[in-house]
């Protein structure tokens, strides 16, 4: 039997309808009303989902998220475009509608001549995107498709009027493993939604699929002559098989598909060189599609052995663009908990830092990258940090000028963020420590340890979000510690691989060593520590409370309690092989030694457990398994399952509930 939302509390069960999700139990201490106000302020900050600079560098377009009319709805998005050198900076709205309403509009792509802007919009039918092309100068917009299913990532060909497009016909759900899973009923596993590469004629709207129906295409790039495309693709289920995807080329005019490499690593960001001779991509150990990190490889457009052009890079590349000469590559990277823009000269292998900074940057498609003009003289990006909200900047790399001031009224309600360094098992570890807003060295404070997901990811000092971000509790007299332990991006591939076959063990030692350093040097009360995390961070939270009783409260979001049962429950089991070295059937012991359930009787820490009803990556049975054990052991616990949510909590009312409920849980144990 399925319920729209289930809130399970130690000692009894309460079934809550979806509209009651934001209600806490009557006997729980409610978060201070000022926390609600701080959450309101975060919701009011406009987010930029995409930034697109025209190839000639004259026009800038971007997608601006619009808050929903109420918290039961999801946000809309509006597209704006402006001439960079215009005398008066006056952005124009680009839309498929008449401008009187807000739709979901995104996925920007400029034509090679910089005159047309392709985008997706659900103007005619909410939730169903279609492909449109607009002339930003005149505002004229033309609809090109009438499709049923999921559309994504349109890209104009470098020559001519063709637009490539990813299309999943009659998709049962939004694509991507973080989206809510479709119900598995009937014969399971025989119906697969395939995301195929299509080409649409921008003049007539005529469309044809160019990739075969049994191949799921994740990313692609045009060849400079417009005759071929390079793509990352895999047969079978899209959410699962990205981890074993291969690099292919396809003809734009025929069904010819050629595999260039089927690597034993995760690959991302294929980019064809301007001279047409080579294709670059990022390869490494990655936990999630779209969350890139690794080293840069170059392979001949006709095949051959790929060459690592950044061997031993002490950073994690995330996005790349060929220089116009085809002799070098510009790329962005995680660098030791921060961000950077670097360049590699292919002939000599020299890597040069063009810019580094303690902030978060984003560009095309909202990814950790830039949007860059054809001649590389002008770039555009979103920049934000703990002390300034997101805004768009343009200019030469490292010499950017702020273009928007949409969030000028947003001010931090939290304390100062400091870069923290320590050693663990001989490894240099980095993290970020957020001080209480009104810090007084004469006081003693509680501290929350917030562990990032991944594990191949990193915490960077960006403007706080509204999804499981505990920065707001800095205003309630908390230190908040964000460690980047072994397994994180930012220190090179060897560091990212340092938790191979060792989940929870070395990374927990790293985190506890950081906690010890903070307690030794700052007025943190060791009797008032909390630990929180989502996804891999949720696993680490479950693991932590089975390994130590130092923490007085815990919040485990979308966690993994038992790697052995998880292997058969989740929808992305391919991701486990690169990290564990074998399947659970071939090496059950390596999974067992990192499973919190095998140490469950050690738990004394009150633990709140949260999960999305349709979580494909970390399914609810994992949270149920952990919660049931704590309940049986009389450890205070509560389990909340959020209706119609996947691995990422998306509905504003649910995001608010996560923060309020978690704050109430932590405050009860840690604020004295």
C-alpha positions as CSV (number, residue, x, y, z in Angstrom):
1,X,0.0,0.0,0.0
2,X,1.4,3.4,-1.0
3,X,0.7,6.6,1.0
4,X,1.4,10.1,-0.4
5,X,3.6,10.8,2.6
6,X,4.6,8.8,5.6
7,X,6.1,10.3,8.8
8,X,7.2,7.4,11.0
9,X,8.1,8.3,14.6
10,X,9.6,6.0,17.2
11,X,6.9,4.3,19.2
12,X,4.1,4.8,16.7
13,X,3.2,5.5,13.1
14,X,1.6,8.7,11.7
15,X,0.4,8.9,8.2
16,X,0.4,12.5,6.9
17,X,-1.3,13.6,3.6
18,X,1.0,15.4,1.2
19,X,-0.4,18.8,2.0
20,X,0.6,18.3,5.7
21,X,4.2,17.7,5.0
22,X,5.4,20.9,6.7
23,X,3.8,20.1,10.0
24,X,6.1,19.0,12.8
25,X,4.9,16.9,15.6
26,X,3.1,18.8,18.3
27,X,5.5,17.7,21.0
28,X,8.6,18.8,19.0
29,X,10.2,22.2,19.8
30,X,9.5,24.4,16.8
31,X,12.3,26.3,15.1
32,X,12.5,29.9,16.0
33,X,10.4,32.1,13.7
34,X,13.5,33.9,12.6
35,X,14.7,30.7,10.9
36,X,11.6,30.8,8.8
37,X,12.4,34.4,7.9
38,X,16.0,33.4,7.0
39,X,14.6,30.6,4.8
40,X,12.2,33.1,3.2
41,X,15.3,35.3,2.4
42,X,17.0,32.4,0.7
43,X,14.0,31.5,-1.3
44,X,13.8,35.1,-2.5
45,X,17.3,35.0,-4.0
46,X,17.1,34.6,-7.8
47,X,19.1,31.6,-9.2
48,X,20.7,31.6,-12.7
49,X,20.2,28.2,-14.3
50,X,22.2,28.9,-17.5
51,X,24.4,31.6,-19.0
52,X,25.1,31.7,-22.8
53,X,27.4,34.1,-24.6
54,X,26.9,34.4,-28.3
55,X,29.9,33.1,-30.4
56,X,30.7,36.7,-31.5
57,X,30.7,37.9,-27.9
58,X,28.1,40.6,-28.6
59,X,25.0,39.0,-26.9
60,X,24.5,37.6,-23.5
61,X,21.5,35.4,-22.6
62,X,20.6,33.7,-19.4
63,X,17.9,31.8,-17.6
64,X,16.6,33.2,-14.4
65,X,14.6,31.1,-12.0
66,X,11.4,32.6,-10.8
67,X,10.0,31.7,-7.3
68,X,6.7,29.8,-7.5
69,X,3.4,31.5,-6.5
70,X,3.2,29.2,-3.5
71,X,5.3,26.5,-2.0
72,X,3.1,23.7,-3.4
73,X,4.4,24.6,-6.9
74,X,7.8,24.4,-8.5
75,X,9.7,27.4,-9.7
76,X,9.4,28.8,-13.3
77,X,12.2,30.2,-15.4
78,X,12.5,33.2,-17.7
79,X,15.1,33.9,-20.4
80,X,16.7,37.3,-20.9
81,X,19.1,38.6,-23.5
82,X,21.1,41.8,-23.8
83,X,23.7,43.4,-26.0
84,X,26.9,43.6,-24.0
85,X,28.1,46.8,-25.5
86,X,24.8,48.6,-25.8
87,X,24.8,52.1,-24.4
88,X,22.0,51.3,-22.0
89,X,22.1,47.9,-20.4
90,X,18.4,46.8,-21.0
91,X,17.9,43.1,-21.0
92,X,14.9,41.8,-23.1
93,X,12.8,38.9,-22.2
94,X,12.9,36.0,-24.7
95,X,9.9,33.7,-24.4
96,X,7.6,31.4,-26.4
97,X,4.6,33.2,-24.9
98,X,3.4,36.8,-24.9
99,X,5.4,37.8,-21.9
100,X,2.4,38.0,-19.5
101,X,3.1,34.7,-17.7
102,X,6.0,32.7,-16.5
103,X,6.7,29.2,-18.0
104,X,9.6,26.8,-17.7
105,X,12.1,28.0,-20.2
106,X,15.7,26.9,-20.4
107,X,18.5,25.2,-22.4
108,X,20.0,28.0,-24.3
109,X,22.0,27.6,-27.6
110,X,23.2,30.3,-30.0
111,X,23.5,29.8,-33.7
112,X,27.0,30.0,-35.2
113,X,26.2,33.4,-36.7
114,X,25.0,34.7,-33.3
115,X,21.6,35.8,-34.7
116,X,19.3,33.1,-33.3
117,X,18.8,31.6,-29.9
118,X,17.4,28.2,-29.5
119,X,15.6,27.2,-26.2
120,X,13.1,24.9,-24.7
121,X,9.7,26.0,-23.3
122,X,6.5,24.5,-21.9
123,X,4.5,27.5,-22.9
124,X,1.7,25.5,-24.6
125,X,1.5,22.6,-22.2
126,X,2.9,22.8,-18.6
127,X,5.6,20.1,-18.1
128,X,6.0,19.3,-21.8
129,X,8.9,21.2,-23.3
130,X,9.2,22.0,-27.0
131,X,12.0,23.5,-29.1
132,X,11.8,27.2,-30.1
133,X,14.1,29.6,-31.9
134,X,14.1,33.3,-31.3
135,X,15.7,36.4,-32.8
136,X,16.7,38.4,-29.7
137,X,16.9,41.6,-31.7
138,X,13.3,41.6,-32.9
139,X,11.8,39.3,-30.3
140,X,10.3,37.1,-32.9
141,X,10.0,33.4,-31.8
142,X,9.2,30.3,-33.8
143,X,8.2,26.9,-32.6
144,X,10.0,24.0,-34.2
145,X,8.7,20.8,-32.5
146,X,5.5,19.1,-31.4
147,X,6.8,16.1,-29.4
148,X,5.7,14.0,-26.4
149,X,8.5,13.2,-24.0
150,X,11.6,14.7,-22.6
151,X,13.7,17.2,-24.6
152,X,17.2,18.5,-23.6
153,X,20.4,20.1,-24.6
154,X,19.7,21.7,-28.1
155,X,22.9,22.8,-30.0
156,X,23.1,24.5,-33.3
157,X,25.5,23.0,-35.9
158,X,28.6,25.1,-36.6
159,X,27.5,25.3,-40.2
160,X,24.0,25.4,-41.6
161,X,20.6,25.3,-39.9
162,X,20.6,22.0,-38.1
163,X,19.9,21.8,-34.4
164,X,20.9,18.7,-32.5
165,X,18.6,17.7,-29.6
166,X,18.4,14.9,-27.0
167,X,14.9,13.4,-27.0
168,X,13.3,10.6,-25.0
169,X,10.0,9.7,-26.6
170,X,7.1,9.3,-24.2
171,X,9.4,9.4,-21.2
172,X,7.8,8.1,-18.1
173,X,9.6,10.6,-15.9
174,X,12.1,13.4,-16.1
175,X,15.5,12.1,-17.1
176,X,18.4,11.8,-14.6
177,X,19.0,9.6,-11.6
178,X,18.1,12.4,-9.1
179,X,14.6,12.7,-10.4
180,X,11.7,10.7,-8.8
181,X,11.6,7.2,-10.1
182,X,8.7,5.9,-12.1
183,X,6.6,3.2,-10.3
184,X,8.0,-0.3,-11.1
185,X,5.0,-2.5,-11.8
186,X,4.3,-5.4,-14.1
187,X,7.3,-7.0,-15.8
188,X,10.2,-5.0,-14.5
189,X,13.3,-4.0,-16.5
190,X,12.0,-4.7,-20.0
191,X,10.7,-1.1,-20.7
192,X,13.6,1.3,-21.0
193,X,13.4,5.0,-21.9
194,X,16.1,5.7,-24.5
195,X,17.4,9.2,-24.9
196,X,18.3,9.5,-28.5
197,X,20.2,12.2,-30.5
198,X,17.9,13.9,-33.0
199,X,18.6,16.6,-35.6
200,X,16.0,19.3,-36.3
201,X,16.0,21.6,-39.3
202,X,15.7,25.2,-37.9
203,X,13.9,26.4,-41.1
204,X,11.3,23.7,-41.5
205,X,11.1,21.9,-38.1
206,X,11.8,18.5,-39.9
207,X,13.2,16.1,-37.4
208,X,15.1,12.8,-37.6
209,X,16.8,10.5,-35.0
210,X,20.5,9.8,-35.8
211,X,21.4,7.5,-32.9
212,X,20.1,4.0,-32.7
213,X,17.1,3.2,-30.4
214,X,19.2,0.9,-28.1
215,X,21.7,3.6,-27.3
216,X,21.2,6.2,-24.5
217,X,23.1,9.4,-25.3
218,X,24.1,11.6,-22.4
219,X,26.3,14.4,-23.9
220,X,27.5,15.4,-27.3
221,X,29.3,17.9,-29.4
222,X,29.3,18.8,-33.1
223,X,32.4,18.4,-35.3
224,X,33.5,21.8,-36.7
225,X,32.3,20.9,-40.2
226,X,28.8,19.9,-38.9
227,X,29.0,16.5,-40.5
228,X,29.6,14.4,-37.4
229,X,28.9,14.5,-33.6
230,X,30.9,13.1,-30.7
231,X,28.9,11.7,-27.9
232,X,29.0,9.8,-24.6
233,X,26.6,7.0,-24.7
234,X,25.7,3.5,-23.4
235,X,23.2,0.8,-24.3
236,X,20.4,0.1,-21.8
237,X,19.1,2.1,-18.8
238,X,20.2,5.7,-18.8
239,X,20.4,6.3,-15.1
240,X,22.5,3.2,-14.5
241,X,24.8,2.9,-17.4
242,X,26.4,6.3,-17.5
243,X,29.1,4.8,-15.3
244,X,30.2,2.5,-18.1
245,X,29.4,4.8,-21.0
246,X,31.8,5.0,-24.0
247,X,32.9,7.7,-26.4
248,X,31.4,7.4,-29.9
249,X,31.1,9.4,-33.1
250,X,27.9,9.6,-35.2
251,X,27.3,10.8,-38.7
252,X,24.8,13.7,-38.9
253,X,23.4,12.2,-42.2
254,X,23.4,8.5,-41.7
255,X,23.1,5.7,-39.0
256,X,26.9,5.3,-38.8
257,X,28.1,4.9,-35.2
258,X,31.8,4.3,-34.3
259,X,33.1,3.6,-30.8
260,X,36.3,5.4,-30.1
261,X,36.9,4.2,-26.6
262,X,35.1,2.1,-23.9
263,X,37.1,3.2,-20.9
264,X,37.3,1.7,-17.5
265,X,36.5,5.1,-15.9
266,X,33.7,7.6,-16.0
267,X,33.9,10.1,-18.9
268,X,32.3,13.5,-19.5
269,X,32.3,16.7,-21.5
270,X,33.3,15.6,-25.0
271,X,34.6,18.5,-27.1
272,X,35.7,18.4,-30.8
273,X,38.8,20.4,-31.6
274,X,38.4,23.4,-33.9
275,X,40.7,21.8,-36.5
276,X,38.5,18.6,-36.5
277,X,41.4,16.3,-35.7
278,X,40.8,15.5,-32.0
279,X,38.2,15.1,-29.3
280,X,38.9,16.0,-25.7
281,X,37.0,14.6,-22.7
282,X,37.3,14.4,-18.9
283,X,38.0,11.0,-17.4
284,X,38.2,9.9,-13.8
285,X,36.4,8.5,-10.8
286,X,33.0,10.2,-10.6
287,X,30.0,9.5,-8.5
288,X,27.2,11.2,-10.4
289,X,26.3,12.2,-14.0
290,X,27.0,15.9,-14.4
291,X,29.2,16.2,-11.3
292,X,32.4,15.9,-13.3
293,X,35.9,15.6,-11.9
294,X,39.1,14.1,-13.3
295,X,41.9,14.6,-15.8
296,X,41.7,15.7,-19.4
297,X,42.3,13.3,-22.3
298,X,42.6,13.8,-26.0
299,X,41.9,11.2,-28.6
300,X,42.1,11.3,-32.4
301,X,38.8,11.9,-34.1
302,X,39.2,8.6,-36.0
303,X,40.2,6.7,-32.9
304,X,43.4,5.4,-31.4
305,X,44.8,5.5,-27.8
306,X,43.6,8.5,-25.7
307,X,46.4,10.6,-24.2
308,X,46.2,12.1,-20.7
309,X,47.3,15.7,-21.2
310,X,47.1,16.6,-17.5
311,X,48.7,13.6,-15.7
312,X,49.1,14.1,-12.0
313,X,46.9,17.2,-12.0
314,X,46.4,18.4,-8.3
315,X,42.9,19.4,-9.1
316,X,39.7,17.9,-10.6
317,X,38.7,19.2,-14.1
318,X,35.0,19.7,-14.6
319,X,34.5,21.5,-17.9
320,X,36.6,22.3,-20.9
321,X,36.8,24.3,-24.1
322,X,39.4,24.1,-26.9
323,X,41.4,27.2,-27.6
324,X,40.8,28.5,-31.2
325,X,44.3,27.3,-32.3
326,X,43.5,23.6,-31.2
327,X,46.9,23.7,-29.4
328,X,45.5,24.1,-25.9
329,X,42.5,23.6,-23.7
330,X,40.9,25.9,-21.2
331,X,39.2,24.1,-18.3
332,X,37.6,24.7,-14.9
333,X,38.4,22.7,-11.9
334,X,37.8,22.0,-8.2
335,X,41.0,23.1,-6.6
336,X,41.5,22.3,-2.9
337,X,37.9,23.3,-1.9
338,X,37.8,26.3,-4.2
339,X,37.3,27.0,-7.9
340,X,39.8,27.7,-10.7
341,X,40.1,28.3,-14.4
342,X,43.2,26.7,-15.9
343,X,44.8,26.1,-19.3
344,X,46.9,23.2,-20.7
345,X,49.3,23.5,-23.6
346,X,49.0,20.2,-25.4
347,X,52.5,20.0,-26.9
348,X,54.4,20.7,-23.7
349,X,51.8,19.6,-21.2
350,X,52.2,22.9,-19.2
351,X,49.2,23.7,-17.0
352,X,48.7,27.3,-16.1
353,X,46.3,28.8,-13.6
354,X,44.3,31.7,-15.3
355,X,42.2,32.4,-12.2
356,X,41.5,30.8,-8.8
357,X,39.1,32.0,-6.1
358,X,37.2,30.9,-3.0
359,X,33.8,30.9,-4.6
360,X,31.5,28.9,-6.9
361,X,31.3,29.6,-10.7
362,X,28.8,28.3,-13.2
363,X,28.2,28.8,-16.9
364,X,26.6,26.9,-19.8
365,X,23.7,24.8,-18.6
366,X,24.3,25.8,-15.0
367,X,27.3,23.6,-14.9
368,X,30.6,24.4,-13.1
369,X,32.1,26.1,-16.1
370,X,32.1,29.2,-18.3
371,X,30.3,30.4,-21.4
372,X,33.0,31.5,-23.8
373,X,33.0,33.4,-27.1
374,X,34.5,31.8,-30.2
375,X,37.7,33.8,-30.0
376,X,38.0,33.2,-26.3
377,X,38.4,36.9,-25.6
378,X,35.1,37.2,-23.6
379,X,33.6,34.9,-21.1
380,X,30.4,34.9,-19.1
381,X,29.6,33.1,-15.8
382,X,27.7,33.2,-12.6
383,X,29.8,33.9,-9.5
384,X,28.8,33.5,-5.9
385,X,30.4,33.0,-2.5
386,X,29.4,32.9,1.2
387,X,29.6,36.7,1.3
388,X,27.9,37.6,-2.0
389,X,24.9,36.1,-3.7
390,X,24.8,34.8,-7.3
391,X,25.2,37.4,-10.1
392,X,26.3,37.3,-13.8
393,X,29.8,38.6,-14.7
394,X,31.4,39.0,-18.1
395,X,34.9,39.8,-19.4
396,X,38.3,38.3,-20.0
397,X,39.1,35.4,-17.7
398,X,39.9,36.7,-14.2
399,X,39.0,40.3,-15.3
400,X,35.2,40.0,-15.1
401,X,32.8,42.8,-14.5
402,X,29.5,42.4,-12.7
403,X,26.6,42.6,-15.2
404,X,23.5,42.0,-13.0
405,X,22.5,43.2,-9.6
406,X,19.3,41.2,-9.2
407,X,20.2,39.9,-5.8
408,X,21.8,43.2,-4.5
409,X,19.4,43.3,-1.5
410,X,20.4,39.8,-0.3
411,X,22.7,39.9,2.8
412,X,24.3,37.1,4.7
413,X,22.5,36.0,7.9
414,X,25.4,33.8,8.9
415,X,28.9,34.2,10.2
416,X,32.4,34.3,8.6
417,X,33.7,31.3,6.6
418,X,37.3,30.3,7.1
419,X,39.5,27.8,5.2
420,X,40.7,25.0,7.5
421,X,43.7,22.7,7.0
422,X,44.8,19.6,8.9
423,X,46.5,16.3,8.5
424,X,45.1,12.8,8.8
425,X,47.0,9.5,8.2
426,X,49.7,11.6,6.5
427,X,47.2,13.2,4.1
428,X,46.6,16.9,3.9
429,X,42.9,17.6,4.3
430,X,40.9,20.7,3.7
431,X,37.5,21.9,4.8
432,X,35.5,25.1,5.5
433,X,34.4,26.3,9.0
434,X,31.5,28.7,9.3
435,X,31.7,30.7,12.5
436,X,28.6,31.7,14.6
437,X,27.2,35.0,13.3
438,X,27.9,36.9,16.5
439,X,31.0,35.1,17.4
440,X,32.4,35.7,20.9
441,X,35.7,33.9,21.8
442,X,34.6,33.9,25.5
443,X,31.6,31.7,24.8
444,X,31.4,28.0,24.1
445,X,29.4,26.9,21.1
446,X,27.8,23.7,19.7
447,X,29.0,22.5,16.2
448,X,27.3,20.7,13.3
449,X,29.5,18.6,11.0
450,X,28.0,18.7,7.5
451,X,29.3,15.9,5.2
452,X,29.0,16.4,1.4
453,X,27.6,13.8,-0.9
454,X,29.4,12.0,-3.7
455,X,31.8,10.8,-2.4
456,X,33.5,12.2,-5.5
457,X,32.4,15.8,-4.9
458,X,33.5,18.7,-2.8
459,X,32.2,21.5,-0.6
460,X,33.0,25.0,-2.0
461,X,32.1,28.3,-0.3
462,X,29.1,29.3,-2.3
463,X,26.0,31.2,-1.3
464,X,23.9,28.8,0.8
465,X,21.0,26.9,-0.8
466,X,17.6,25.9,0.4
467,X,18.2,22.1,0.1
468,X,19.7,20.5,3.2
469,X,22.1,23.4,3.9
470,X,22.8,24.1,7.6
471,X,24.6,27.4,7.1
472,X,21.5,29.2,8.4
473,X,22.1,27.7,11.8
474,X,25.2,29.9,12.1
475,X,22.8,32.6,13.2
476,X,21.6,30.3,16.1
477,X,25.1,30.2,17.7
478,X,26.4,27.1,15.8
479,X,29.8,26.5,14.2
480,X,29.1,24.6,11.0
481,X,32.0,22.4,9.7
482,X,32.2,21.3,6.0
483,X,35.0,18.8,5.6
484,X,36.4,17.6,2.3
485,X,37.9,14.3,3.3
486,X,39.7,11.7,1.1
487,X,37.5,10.7,-1.8
488,X,36.6,14.4,-2.5
489,X,37.4,16.4,-5.6
490,X,40.0,19.1,-5.6
491,X,43.4,17.4,-4.8
492,X,43.8,15.2,-7.9
493,X,42.7,11.8,-9.0
494,X,44.8,9.9,-6.4
495,X,43.1,11.7,-3.6
496,X,39.7,11.0,-5.1
497,X,40.6,7.3,-5.3
498,X,41.8,7.3,-1.7
499,X,38.6,5.7,-0.3
500,X,38.5,2.9,-2.9
501,X,37.2,-0.2,-1.1
502,X,37.3,1.7,2.1
503,X,34.0,3.7,2.4
504,X,33.5,5.2,5.8
505,X,36.8,4.2,7.3
506,X,39.5,6.6,6.2
507,X,37.1,9.4,5.4
508,X,35.7,9.3,8.9
509,X,39.2,9.4,10.4
510,X,39.8,12.5,8.3
511,X,36.6,14.2,9.5
512,X,37.2,13.4,13.2
513,X,40.7,14.6,12.9
514,X,39.3,17.9,11.7
515,X,36.8,18.0,14.5
516,X,39.6,17.4,17.0
517,X,41.7,20.3,15.6
518,X,38.7,22.7,15.9
519,X,38.0,21.7,19.5
520,X,41.7,22.2,20.3
521,X,41.8,25.7,18.9
522,X,38.3,27.2,19.2
523,X,35.6,27.3,21.9
524,X,33.6,24.4,20.6
525,X,31.8,22.3,23.2
526,X,32.8,18.6,22.6
527,X,29.6,17.6,24.4
528,X,27.4,19.4,21.8
529,X,28.3,18.0,18.4
530,X,25.9,17.1,15.6
531,X,26.4,15.4,12.3
532,X,24.4,15.7,9.2
533,X,24.6,14.6,5.5
534,X,22.7,13.8,2.4
535,X,23.3,10.9,-0.1
536,X,26.9,9.7,0.5
537,X,26.8,12.2,3.4
538,X,23.7,10.4,4.6
539,X,25.6,7.1,4.5
540,X,28.5,8.8,6.3
541,X,26.1,10.1,9.0
542,X,24.6,6.6,9.5
543,X,28.2,5.2,9.6
544,X,29.4,7.8,12.0
545,X,26.8,7.1,14.7
546,X,27.7,3.4,14.5
547,X,31.4,4.1,14.9
548,X,31.4,6.8,17.7
549,X,29.1,8.2,20.3
550,X,30.7,11.6,20.2
551,X,27.7,13.2,18.5
552,X,24.6,14.1,20.4
553,X,22.3,14.4,17.4
554,X,22.3,13.3,13.7
555,X,20.3,13.9,10.5
556,X,20.7,11.3,7.8
557,X,19.2,12.3,4.5
558,X,18.9,9.8,1.6
559,X,21.4,7.5,3.3
560,X,22.7,4.0,2.8
561,X,22.4,1.7,5.7
562,X,23.5,-1.6,4.2
563,X,25.6,-1.8,1.1
564,X,24.8,-5.5,0.6
565,X,21.0,-5.0,0.4
566,X,21.5,-1.6,-1.3
567,X,23.2,-3.3,-4.2
568,X,20.0,-5.0,-5.3
569,X,17.6,-2.1,-4.4
570,X,19.1,0.9,-6.1
571,X,18.7,2.0,-9.8
572,X,22.4,2.8,-10.4
573,X,24.3,-0.3,-9.2
574,X,27.0,0.3,-11.9
575,X,28.4,3.1,-9.9
576,X,29.5,0.7,-7.2
577,X,32.0,-1.3,-9.2
578,X,34.6,1.5,-9.7
579,X,34.5,2.2,-5.9
580,X,34.3,-1.3,-4.5
581,X,36.3,-3.1,-7.3
582,X,33.8,-5.9,-7.7
583,X,30.1,-6.6,-7.4
584,X,28.5,-7.6,-4.0
585,X,28.1,-11.1,-5.4
586,X,31.8,-11.5,-6.1
587,X,33.2,-9.7,-3.0
588,X,30.5,-9.5,-0.3
589,X,33.0,-8.8,2.5
590,X,34.2,-5.5,1.1
591,X,30.6,-4.3,1.2
592,X,29.9,-5.7,4.6
593,X,32.9,-3.9,6.3
594,X,31.4,-0.6,5.3
595,X,27.7,-1.3,6.1
596,X,26.3,0.6,9.1
597,X,23.8,-2.2,9.8
598,X,26.7,-4.5,10.8
599,X,27.5,-2.1,13.6
600,X,24.0,-1.0,14.5
601,X,24.0,-2.0,18.1
602,X,26.7,0.6,18.8
603,X,24.3,3.5,18.1
604,X,23.2,5.8,20.9
605,X,22.8,9.0,18.9
606,X,19.2,10.3,18.3
607,X,18.9,10.2,14.5
608,X,16.4,11.9,12.2
609,X,16.1,10.0,8.9
610,X,14.8,11.7,5.7
611,X,14.3,10.4,2.1
612,X,12.3,11.0,-1.1
613,X,9.5,8.6,-1.9
614,X,10.9,7.9,-5.4
615,X,14.6,8.1,-4.6
616,X,16.3,6.0,-7.3
617,X,19.9,6.5,-6.1
618,X,19.3,5.8,-2.4
619,X,16.0,4.0,-2.2
620,X,13.7,4.4,0.9
621,X,14.2,0.8,2.0
622,X,17.7,1.8,3.1
623,X,16.2,4.5,5.4
624,X,13.5,2.1,6.6
625,X,16.1,-0.5,7.5
626,X,18.2,2.0,9.6
627,X,15.1,3.5,11.3
628,X,13.6,0.2,12.2
629,X,16.8,-0.9,13.9
630,X,17.1,2.3,15.9
631,X,13.5,2.0,16.9
632,X,14.0,-1.6,18.1
633,X,17.1,-0.5,20.0
634,X,15.1,2.3,21.7
635,X,17.3,5.0,20.2
636,X,15.3,8.2,19.6
637,X,14.5,8.4,15.8
638,X,12.1,9.6,13.3
639,X,11.7,8.8,9.6
640,X,10.1,11.1,7.1
641,X,9.4,10.1,3.5
642,X,8.6,13.0,1.2
643,X,5.9,12.4,-1.4
644,X,6.7,12.6,-5.1
645,X,10.3,13.4,-4.5
646,X,13.5,11.7,-5.9
647,X,17.1,11.9,-4.7
648,X,16.9,15.7,-4.9
649,X,14.2,17.4,-2.9
650,X,12.6,19.9,-5.3
651,X,9.3,21.1,-4.0
652,X,9.7,24.3,-1.9
653,X,7.4,23.2,0.9
654,X,9.5,20.0,1.3
655,X,12.7,21.9,1.2
656,X,11.4,24.1,4.0
657,X,10.3,21.2,6.0
658,X,13.7,19.5,5.7
659,X,15.4,22.6,7.2
660,X,12.8,23.3,9.9
661,X,12.5,19.7,11.0
662,X,16.3,19.2,11.0
663,X,16.8,22.4,13.0
664,X,14.3,21.4,15.6
665,X,15.9,18.0,15.9
666,X,19.4,19.4,16.4
667,X,18.3,22.3,18.6
668,X,16.6,20.0,21.1
669,X,19.9,18.1,21.6
670,X,22.5,20.7,21.2
671,X,21.2,24.1,22.4
672,X,21.4,24.4,26.1
